[in-house]
Amino acid sequence: DNALIRNLSAENLKNIFGSPFFANYQPLTIFLYAIEYHFFQLNPHVYHFINLLLHIGNVVLVYYIIIRLGWNQTIAFISALLFAVHPMHVESVAWVAELKDVLYTFFFLIAILFYLKYIEVKKFGLFYFLTLLAFFLSLMSKGQAVVLPVIFYLIDYFNGRKIRINKLAIIDKIPFLTMSLIFGIIALQAQKGAGAMLDYGTLPFYQRILFASYGLMNQFSKFILPIHLSIFYPYPERGLVITSNWVYISPVIYIVLAVTLIRAHRNKSVIFFGIFFFLITIFLVLQLIPVGDAVFADRYIYIPSIGLFFIIAYYFYYFYSIYKNLKN
């Protein structure tokens, strides 16, 4: 019943790119739906095939990003393989309405790949502008892409590209940060205008911290042991009364993460990079800004999981190498 996908007229394209849809400004995603509908109407196989094709593209991009970061093919392959088959990614790939997830991820990862090439050549040029273009397309697919400039800072730090002594490392982020600010405001206004954002008075600040911790704890637990997955995870409350003791226990995960990051920071380890990649990319959906009725969702971990898969792949390879050496 979505009228916006029914035709590709100039007037309809103006509506697609000129206004939010169901609390989200994602015109490129709606435009792709319109193309799919134009050629195939409501044939479900095509919509699923496009999602799957984009997911396969994302798997390949994860592999090449790990290689470009300086790691070997085995670590890259294991990271990409885990990303390809993890059960929590079913929602992002199999649900036709989550085209926005696999589409924005596709351009998000392309932007990272181009950025890694840009910092390798160390000058403005083709790869810098391709990074900007890919970032723009990612933003047009889903507003959650606004965190990408922070990932660039993480990559700079991990690669020893120090901001204090490298003015270029500051200047080259300005266009990206500006785009993030603009699209962030658009996304907030779209959510607010559609009534998707809860009133701040509904959930006191301390409860938002607790629920964010609870959501993060569940993301980790289901990532490690993906059972009892669901299309909907409601807030554990009834009449503003929290109904699960796990909500109060969950902030401990932040303490553990903080200690881990402080220890890992000393040598810019894989753990530091992987966990920070996870936290940066999942931060916006931790419900610190309450949006919707779910405390978390499987689809939220689609991009963030890359950081955790990288850690797993690295240590699998590390311990396997030790085992081979001992065996020989």
N, C-alpha and C positions, 0 to 999 in steps of 0.2 A: 504493500500500500504506500510505499515511499514515492511520492510524486516527483521528487528530484531526480530519480534515476530513469524516468520514463522516456525522456528524449534528450537529444544533444543540441537543441536549438540555442541560439545566442542568448535569448532571454532566460532560458533555464540555466545555462552556464553562469550567467550573471547571478542567479539565485544561489547556485552551488558555491561559488567563490565569494559571494557577498554577505553570507549570513551563516551562523552556526546551525548545526543540526543535532537535535536531542542533547543539548547541553555541551556539545563538542564542536569546535571549529576544526574540521578535518576535510577540507574541500578536495584534496587530491584523492582521498579514499572514496568519497562520494562520486567523484568524476570517473574513477576506475569502475565502480559499480555501474555507472551509467553506460560505459563502454561495453561492459559484460552484458548488460541487459539489451543494449542496442543490437548486438550480434546473436545473443543466445537466449534472450528473454529470461525465464526463470528455470532454465535447465540446471539443476543443482550440481551436476557433475562438473560443470565448467567452473563454478564458484569454488568448489572444493579443490579442483585441480590448480587454480591460480594460487590459492593459499598454500597448497603443498609445494608448488614450484618456488614461491617466494621463500618458504622455509628451507628448502634445499639450497637455494641461493645464499641464505643466511648461514647455513652450515659451512658452505665453502668459504664464505667471508671470514668466519671465525677461524678457520684453519689458516688462512693467509695472514690474518692479523697477528696470530701467535707467532708465525714464522717471521713476520716483519718486526715484531718486538724483540727478536733475537734468539728465539728458542728453536729447538730442533724439531724435525718432522714428527717424531714419535709423540712428543708432548702436544704438538698442534693437532695431530690426528686423534688422540684420546680426548682432548678438549672438544673438538668438533663432533666426535662420535657421541659423547655424552649429551652434548647440546641437541643432537639430532633425535635421540630416542627417549629422553627423560619424560616420564608420564605426566609431569606437571605442565608440559608444553602442549598437551593434547588440546586444551581449551583454546590456546592461541591459534592453533593450526586447523583443527577440525571444525571449529565454530565459524561459520561464514561471516557472522557479524564482527569477528575479530580480524578481518582483513587489515584494519588499521594497525594492529599490533605487528603483524609480519611485514607490512609495507613500510612503516616508519623504522622498524629495525633494519630492514634492507638498506635504506638510505643512511641510517645512523652508522652502520658498520662500514659502508662505502666511504662515508666522511672520515671515519677513523683511519681507514686504509690510505686515503689520499693525504691525510694529515701526517701520517708516519712518513710518507714519501716526501712531503713538503719539508719537514724538519731535517730530512736526510740531505736535500739539496741546499737547504739553508738560505733561501731567498724567495721573495714574492715571485709568483709566476703561475704557470698553468695549474700545478697541483694545489696551490693555495686557493685559487678561484674555483677549482673543482670541489674542494672541501666545502667552500661556502655554498656552492650550488647544491651539493648533496645534503648539507645541513638544512637548507631552506626547504628542500623537498621532504625531508624527514619531518620538519615542523608542520608542513602543509598536510602531512598524513596523520599526525597525532601530536598534540601539544606536549606530551611527556618528553619529547626530544630536547626540551629546553636545557636539560642538564649536561648536554654534550660538551660545552666549553669547560666545565669543571673536569670532565674526563681528559680533556686536552692538557689541563694543568697537571693532572695525575701522571699522564704520559711524560710530560716535560720533566717532572720530578724524578720519575723512575729512570729516565734516560740521562739524567744529570744536566738537563737544560735549565740552568739556574736563572730565575727571574731577576734576582738582585743585580746580576752582572750582565744580563742580556736584555737590552731594551726591546729588541725585536720580539722576545717572548711575551712582552706586555702589550706592545702595539698590535701584534697580529691577532690578539683575542678580542679587541674592541668591537669589530663588526659582529662577531659571534655573540658576545654578551649583549649587544644592542638588539640583535634579532631575538635572543632569548627573552629579554625584558618585554619587548613588544608582544611576542606571542604568549608570554606568560600572562600579561594583562588581558589579552583577548580570551585566553582559556578561562581565567577566573571570572571574567564578565559573563562568558557564555554559561558557565556552571551556575553562577549566581542568578542570571536572568531566567534560567529554566527551573530554578528552585531545587537544584541538586545539592547545593551546599547546606549543611545543617547550620542552624543558628548557633553562634559561639556560646550563647548562654545555655543551650541545651546540654552541652558537654563542658563542664569546667576544665580548665587547663590541665589540672593534675590527672583527670580522667583521660584526656586525650593522650597524655604521656603514657599512661598505663595501657591504653588500648593500642597505641603505636608499638609499645614493647611486646604486647601480647600477639599482635599481628606478625611482628618480626620473628618472634619465637616460633610461631606456627609455620612461617615460611621456611625457616631452617629445619624444623622437625620433619615437615613433609618433603623437603628437598632430600633429606637423608633417608627417610623411610616413607615413600609416596603411597600411603594407603589411606583409605577413607576419604578420598578426594571428592569434592563436591562442586556443583555449579554456584553455590551460595554459602557463605560463611557469615552468619548474623553476629551482631554484637552480643557478647555474653552478659546480657543485662535484662532486667524486667522492671519496668516502671522506674528507670534511672537507678536501680539497685543492681550492682555487679553480682552475677550469679556463679562465677568461677574463681576459685582461689588462685588459679594459674595466672590470672590477670595481675595479681599482687606479686607473684613470684617472678614474672617475666622480666622486670627491669634488671634482674641479675644478668641477663644476657648482654645488656649494654655495658655492664661493668667488666664482664669477661672479654667483650670485644675491645673495650678501651685498653685493658691491660695487654691484650694480644697485639694491638696496633702500636702501642708504646714500645713494646719489646721488639716488634718487627721493624719499626721505624729506624732503628740503629743501623741496619745494613740494607735498607730498601728491599726487603725480601719479597719473595713471591706471595707470601701470606699478606703482607702489607698492601701490595698492589691488588691482589684478588679481592680481599675483604673491602677495601676502599672502593673498588669498582662496583662491588655489590651494593654497598651502602649509598653511594652517590646516585646510582640509577634506580634505586628503590625508594629513596627518601620521599619523593613527592606523593607516593601512594601509601604512606604509613599512617594516614588519617590524622596527622597533626593538624591539617586543615581538613575538617570532616566533610567528605563528599559521599553521597549515596548511603545505602543501608548496610553494606557489607564491610566487615572489619578488615578483610583482606580477600584476595582472589588468586587462583593459580596463575592467571595470565600476567599478574604483576611481576612475576619472577622471570619472565621470558628473557629479557636482556640481562638483568642482574645476575642470573645464574652463570653467565660466562665467566665471571670472576671466580666463582667457586669451582667450576669445572677446571679452570686453569690451575688452581691450587691442587686439586685431586690428581690431575694429569702429571703435574710436576713431581709430586711425591711418589706417585706410582712408579714413574720412570726412575726416580732417585733410589728408591729401595730395591727396585728390580735390578738396577745396575750394581748395587752392593751385593745382592744375592748372586748375580752372575760372576762377579769378581771372586767371591768366596768359593763358589762352586769350581771355578777354574784353578 
